[in-house]
């Protein structure tokens, strides 16, 4: 029986000025067919794993609980570094907090209303934290599962173009056969290529052409569903943008060299890089040095802004008295290919990444381009050819999804975009 469906494609890392008739003709045509959100904004940090949780729950990190792409967890004498993208971190998070995310994901809200599918070709953390209580179907190279985290046939889908195509194949097959209420495809490109090659390079442009082709395939299936009587809301967006790297700074090494850390790799001060931002965790005797470190950081050329306490809460982040957040320095100008938006990048210790990373894409901070992801919507409540210039957020995607499905009662930080447009 025909029913309402929401189909979403997340093009990891894409930014609005990369959408054009020359680079992404399908997406550009769809932009004209629907409503384009010109002032769309991500979260801090503008990083995939926390952004995935925000898209799924309609909430900022302060309420869903996943701080960033990496984080420090308390141990005696300080903190221990963890990469939130690793498969093993999913269970580490559960053991540490005694729960998963603090807000319900869309998959839970629709579990009894047609179900949800996420076909994700990004890191395990970004995929699994999108549905942290495993209420939907998941397709991922590390673990594919049915509701209840019951393993199903896996998929060979490495990050990159080949895996994106394989994931799109499975996504369309599932959508055609089962027609879930919510179906989300998360592509790894162009993010993967932008991290490895300069923005605006032939490699980057080829990745844009690749994702445009996958969107075209999904758009064709959306039209088939509509021809079958289904009321489909089709959204195409991204989780964050990118800026080009100017320099790579080993932040934890610099703190050791400045005398703030007594042991080079000791737990008393641990840096959790977020690309072009970083969290700095303090423990043990180093707690008393937090203010001094903040003052020192504010005087470094590679630091844009230092955030502490309630300043973090104002950013939608989780405040703490053992934490400093750093936005890395932003620079006016463009990279070697003329792509605007420049940022320094944070790492923990390595001093060997400058030549590899320079002019390539990075994100995580609060720069103009890295915090400006894409979003367009085609369907009921969204006028063709409209451009919304008022701010919107990735936290609006979940409430917009449930509004299309007629499901009420969820708690979100974001608001349904249909309601915002109707109120104009």
C-alpha positions in Angstrom: 0.0 0.0 0.0 1.4 3.5 -0.9 2.8 5.3 2.1 5.0 8.2 3.1 8.8 7.7 2.7 11.8 9.8 3.4 14.9 9.1 1.2 18.1 10.9 2.2 21.5 10.9 0.6 24.4 12.2 2.6 27.4 13.2 0.5 30.2 13.2 3.0 32.1 16.5 3.2 30.4 18.2 0.3 30.0 22.0 0.4 27.6 24.3 -1.5 30.1 25.8 -3.9 31.0 22.4 -5.2 27.5 22.0 -6.6 27.2 23.3 -10.1 26.1 22.2 -13.6 29.7 21.7 -14.5 30.7 19.5 -11.5 27.5 17.9 -10.3 24.8 18.3 -13.1 22.3 15.9 -11.5 22.5 17.6 -8.0 22.3 21.0 -9.6 19.1 20.0 -11.5 17.6 18.6 -8.3 18.5 21.9 -6.5 16.3 23.7 -9.1 13.6 21.1 -8.6 13.4 21.6 -4.8 14.2 24.0 -2.0 17.9 24.8 -1.4 19.1 25.8 2.1 21.7 28.4 1.5 22.7 29.0 5.1 22.8 25.4 6.3 25.1 24.8 9.3 26.8 21.9 10.9 27.8 21.3 14.5 31.0 21.8 16.5 33.2 19.9 15.8 32.3 19.8 12.2 33.3 16.1 12.2 31.5 13.1 10.7 30.9 10.8 13.7 29.3 13.4 16.0 27.5 14.9 13.0 26.0 11.5 12.1 24.6 11.3 15.7 23.3 14.8 15.3 21.6 14.1 12.0 20.0 10.9 13.4 18.8 12.4 16.7 18.1 16.0 15.7 20.3 17.1 18.6 23.6 18.7 19.4 26.4 16.8 21.2 25.5 18.3 24.6 22.3 16.3 24.4 23.1 13.1 22.4 26.4 12.7 24.1 29.0 11.9 21.4 31.5 14.7 21.7 33.5 14.3 18.5 35.5 12.0 16.1 37.9 11.2 19.0 37.8 11.8 22.7 39.5 11.1 26.0 37.9 8.8 28.5 38.9 9.1 32.2 41.5 6.6 33.7 43.5 6.9 36.9 45.7 10.0 36.6 44.1 11.4 33.5 42.6 10.3 30.3 43.0 7.7 27.6 42.7 8.5 23.9 39.9 6.8 21.8 39.0 7.0 18.2 35.2 7.0 17.9 35.4 5.6 14.4 36.9 2.3 15.4 34.6 -0.8 15.6 35.7 -1.5 19.1 34.8 1.9 20.4 31.1 1.2 20.1 31.3 -1.3 23.0 33.8 0.8 24.8 31.4 3.7 24.8 28.6 1.5 26.1 30.7 0.1 28.9 31.9 3.5 30.0 28.6 5.4 30.0 26.3 2.5 30.8 24.1 3.5 27.8 24.4 4.6 24.2 23.3 8.0 22.9 21.2 10.2 25.2 18.5 11.0 22.6 16.4 8.7 20.4 17.4 8.3 16.8 15.0 8.4 13.9 15.3 4.7 13.5 13.8 4.2 17.0 10.9 6.6 16.3 10.0 4.8 13.1 10.6 1.2 14.3 6.8 0.6 14.5 6.0 2.9 11.5 7.7 1.2 8.5 11.2 0.9 9.8 14.5 2.5 8.8 17.5 1.6 6.7 21.0 3.1 6.9 23.4 2.1 4.1 26.7 3.7 5.2 30.1 3.7 3.6 31.9 5.8 6.2 33.6 4.7 9.4 31.9 2.1 11.7 31.5 4.8 14.4 29.7 7.2 12.1 27.4 4.4 10.9 26.6 2.7 14.2 26.1 5.9 16.3 23.5 6.9 13.7 21.3 4.2 15.3 23.0 3.5 18.6 20.3 1.2 19.9 20.1 -0.8 16.6 16.4 -0.3 15.9 16.8 -0.2 12.1 18.5 -2.1 9.3 22.2 -1.3 8.9 24.4 -2.0 5.8 28.1 -1.5 6.5 31.3 -3.3 5.6 32.2 -4.1 9.2 28.7 -5.3 10.4 25.4 -5.4 8.6 22.4 -6.1 10.8 18.6 -6.2 11.2 16.8 -4.6 14.1 18.2 -5.8 17.4 21.7 -5.9 15.9 21.0 -9.4 14.4 23.8 -10.0 11.8 22.7 -10.3 8.2 24.6 -10.8 5.0 27.5 -8.4 4.8 28.7 -6.2 2.0 32.1 -5.7 0.4 32.2 -1.9 0.4 35.6 -0.3 1.1 35.6 3.5 1.6 35.9 5.2 -1.8 34.2 5.0 -5.2 34.1 1.2 -5.5 32.4 0.8 -2.1 30.0 3.7 -2.7 28.8 2.0 -5.9 28.3 -1.3 -4.1 26.5 0.4 -1.3 24.2 2.3 -3.7 23.4 -1.0 -5.4 22.3 -2.6 -2.1 20.5 0.6 -1.0 18.4 0.7 -4.1 17.6 -3.0 -4.0 16.5 -2.7 -0.4 14.5 0.4 -1.1 12.8 -1.2 -4.1 11.9 -4.4 -2.3 11.0 -3.3 1.2 10.1 0.4 0.9 11.0 1.4 4.5 9.6 4.6 5.9 13.1 6.1 6.2 16.0 5.2 3.9 19.4 6.9 4.2 22.4 6.4 2.0 25.7 7.8 3.3 28.5 8.0 0.6 32.2 8.2 1.6 33.0 10.5 -1.4 34.0 13.2 -2.0 35.3 13.3 1.6 37.8 10.5 1.2 39.3 12.0 -1.9 39.4 15.5 -0.5 41.4 14.4 2.5 43.9 12.8 0.2 44.2 15.3 -2.6 44.1 19.1 -2.9 40.7 20.7 -3.1 39.8 21.5 -6.7 42.2 18.9 -8.0 41.3 16.4 -10.8 40.9 13.7 -8.0 38.4 15.9 -6.1 36.5 16.7 -9.3 36.3 13.1 -10.3 34.9 12.3 -6.8 32.2 14.9 -7.3 31.3 13.3 -10.7 31.1 9.9 -9.0 28.7 11.0 -6.2 26.6 12.8 -8.8 26.2 9.5 -10.6 25.1 7.7 -7.5 22.5 10.5 -6.7 21.2 10.1 -10.2 20.5 6.4 -9.6 18.7 7.1 -6.3 16.7 9.9 -7.9 15.5 7.5 -10.5 14.3 5.1 -7.8 12.6 7.9 -6.0 10.6 8.7 -9.1 9.6 5.1 -9.4 8.3 5.1 -5.9 6.3 8.3 -6.6 4.9 6.7 -9.7 3.7 3.9 -7.5 1.8 6.4 -5.3 4.3 6.8 -2.5 4.6 10.3 -1.0 8.4 10.7 -1.0 10.4 13.4 0.6 13.9 13.4 -1.1 16.7 15.2 0.8 20.3 15.5 -0.4 22.8 16.9 2.0 26.2 16.6 3.7 27.5 16.5 7.3 30.1 19.2 7.0 32.2 21.1 4.4 36.0 21.2 3.9 38.8 23.8 4.0 42.3 23.4 2.7 45.2 22.7 5.2 47.8 25.4 5.7 49.9 23.6 8.3 49.8 20.5 10.5 50.4 21.2 14.2 51.3 18.3 16.7 49.3 19.9 19.6 50.1 17.4 22.3 53.8 17.5 21.4 53.8 21.3 21.6 52.2 21.1 25.1 54.9 18.7 26.2 57.7 20.9 24.8 56.1 23.9 26.6 56.4 22.1 29.9 52.7 21.5 30.5 53.1 17.7 30.2 55.5 15.9 32.4 55.6 12.7 30.3 55.5 12.8 26.5 52.6 10.3 26.2 51.4 10.5 29.8 47.6 10.6 30.6 47.6 13.9 32.5 47.0 15.9 29.3 45.6 14.2 26.3 44.7 15.8 23.0 41.8 14.4 21.0 42.2 15.9 17.5 39.1 16.8 15.5 40.8 17.7 12.2 40.8 21.5 12.3 39.9 21.6 15.9 40.9 19.7 19.1 39.7 18.8 22.5 42.4 18.9 25.3 41.6 16.7 28.3 43.1 17.3 31.7 43.4 15.0 34.7 45.4 14.4 37.9 47.8 17.2 38.8 47.3 18.8 35.4 43.8 20.0 36.3 45.4 23.0 38.0 47.2 23.9 34.8 44.0 24.2 32.6 43.8 28.0 32.9 47.5 28.5 32.3 47.3 26.2 29.2 44.3 28.1 27.9 46.2 31.4 28.2 49.2 29.9 26.4 47.1 28.5 23.6 45.4 31.8 23.0 48.8 33.3 22.2 49.8 30.6 19.6 49.7 31.6 15.9 48.0 28.2 15.0 45.0 28.8 17.4 41.9 30.7 16.3 39.8 30.5 19.5 39.9 28.7 22.8 36.7 27.5 24.4 36.1 26.5 28.1 33.1 25.9 30.4 29.8 27.3 29.3 31.4 28.6 26.1 31.3 25.0 25.0 27.6 24.6 26.0 26.9 27.7 23.9 28.4 25.8 20.9 26.1 22.8 21.6 29.0 20.9 23.1 29.4 19.0 26.4 31.0 21.3 28.9 33.4 20.1 31.5 35.9 21.4 34.1 38.6 19.0 32.7 38.4 20.2 29.1 39.5 22.9 26.7 38.4 23.1 23.0 40.6 24.7 20.4 39.5 25.9 17.0 42.6 25.9 14.7 43.7 29.1 13.0 41.8 30.1 9.8 43.4 32.1 7.0 41.9 34.3 4.3 42.8 33.2 0.8 42.7 30.0 -1.3 44.7 26.9 -1.9 46.8 26.1 -5.0 43.7 25.4 -7.1 42.0 28.6 -6.1 39.5 27.0 -3.6 38.8 29.4 -0.8 38.9 28.5 2.9 42.2 27.8 4.7 42.7 26.2 8.1 45.5 24.7 10.3 45.1 21.1 11.3 45.6 19.4 14.7 47.3 16.1 15.3 48.7 14.6 18.6 52.4 14.0 18.0 53.3 13.6 14.3 55.6 16.2 12.7 55.6 14.5 9.3 52.2 15.4 7.8 52.7 18.9 6.5 53.8 17.9 3.0 51.1 15.3 2.7 48.2 17.3 4.0 48.9 20.8 2.7 46.2 22.1 0.3 44.1 19.0 0.9 40.7 19.1 2.6 40.1 19.1 6.3 37.2 19.9 8.7 36.3 19.8 12.3 36.5 23.5 13.3 34.3 26.6 12.9 35.6 28.0 9.6 33.1 29.4 7.1 33.3 26.6 4.7 33.8 23.6 7.0 30.6 24.5 8.9 28.5 25.0 5.8 27.3 21.6 4.6 24.7 21.2 1.8 21.0 20.5 1.9 18.2 20.4 -0.6 14.7 19.0 -0.2 12.2 17.9 -2.8 8.7 16.9 -1.8 5.6 18.1 0.0 6.2 21.5 1.7 9.2 22.4 -0.3 8.7 24.6 -3.3 10.6 24.1 -6.6 13.3 26.6 -7.2 13.1 28.2 -3.7 16.2 29.3 -1.9 16.0 29.6 1.9 18.5 32.2 3.2 17.5 31.9 6.9 19.8 29.6 8.9 19.1 25.8 9.1 21.0 23.0 10.8 21.8 19.4 10.4 19.8 19.0 13.6 16.7 19.9 11.5 16.9 16.8 9.3 15.5 14.4 11.9 12.4 16.5 12.8 11.8 17.2 9.1 11.8 13.5 8.5 9.3 12.7 11.2 7.1 15.7 10.2 6.8 14.2 6.7 5.8 10.8 8.2 3.3 12.4 10.6 5.0 11.2 13.7 4.7 13.5 16.7 6.2 13.6 20.3 9.9 13.4 19.6 12.4 15.6 21.5 14.8 17.5 19.2 17.1 20.5 19.3 16.3 21.1 15.6 12.9 22.0 14.0 11.0 20.7 11.1 12.0 22.6 8.0 8.4 22.4 6.6 7.2 24.4 9.7 9.9 27.0 9.3 9.0 27.5 5.6 5.3 27.7 6.4 5.9 30.3 9.1 7.6 32.7 6.7 
